[in-house]
């Protein structure tokens, strides 16, 4: 099996990817997820981000339209500065998960990779039906299959020299609708032919990861090359996490840096702290081993970039890894999570 993976600048050996963040975004359109704030907080959330309101933006990130505009020259420069710092901190690669419906920016990825030296692996696939236009929602399974396969094998539309390295993130809501089910089934068929990894975004319900994997496997997909994102906001008990891990897919904890009292996208969820995410990882290590664990931040709003008062792409390396060591995860296990597991996920 090939040990090379497609990056936006060409093929790279997985052994040269270095420390890898497996679920990030460098730009996207997230405006449809705007949530009106409580009336008394509107004055703090109606403008840009400053020292005077960053604390409130962190708690209500989806109630600030400026924060959701994760695109444009100002964001481009902030992302590049952030990736430069990530590189200086020992980072090597990010996997860009902006799929159909979120308006990715390939020219920015090319520029960012060239200027920072960070490998950027582009994912293909379809985001949830809620962000799609009528033409996309009417796509057949065959059309979805052809699109994803072409991006992996032939090159992206308008950028024939840029090939995707995996399917990521293939997204669904809850309950899973017909469009999202077709996309999952199509991803399975592409994986069968291309032998690529597939990363899923589950709906915000503890049954979602299990249902996605069932649909995927029934369509021929390999659980061993699947990644389930956002488990740190989806499977909230140790029992459910271990039950999912036993199915053989990669377990991804990709909201590191997100710590808020009120999780706006699902008010019933008690958003975990970074320390609690580490505890989830320790539970997996102790019960299921360390072979299937991935980590990331899922940066997709301005306030999480350093320039706008956030933790940036280097947060895991600078702040979380030291805490992992304190909690008893060995350096060997950390290296496996950040380097060996992503390489295995990408190339089998």
Secondary structure, 3 states (H helix, E strand, C coil): CCCEEEECCEEEEHHHCCEEEEEECCCCCCHHHCCCCCHHHHHHHCCCCCCCCHHHHHHCHHHCHHHHCCCCHHHHHHHHHHHHHHHHCCEEEEEECCCECCCCCHHHHHHHHHHHCCEEEEEECECCHHHCCHHHHCCCHHHHHHHHHHHHHCCECCECCCCCCEEEEEECCCCCCHHHHHHHHHHHHHHHHHCCCEEEECCCCCCHHHHHHHHHHHCCCCHHHEEECCHHHCCCCHHHHHHHHCCCCEEEECCCCCCCCCCCCCCCCCCCCHHHHHHHHHHHHHHHCCCCEEECCCCCCHHHCHHHCCCCCCHHHHHHHHHHHHCCCCHHHHHHHHHHHHHHHHHC
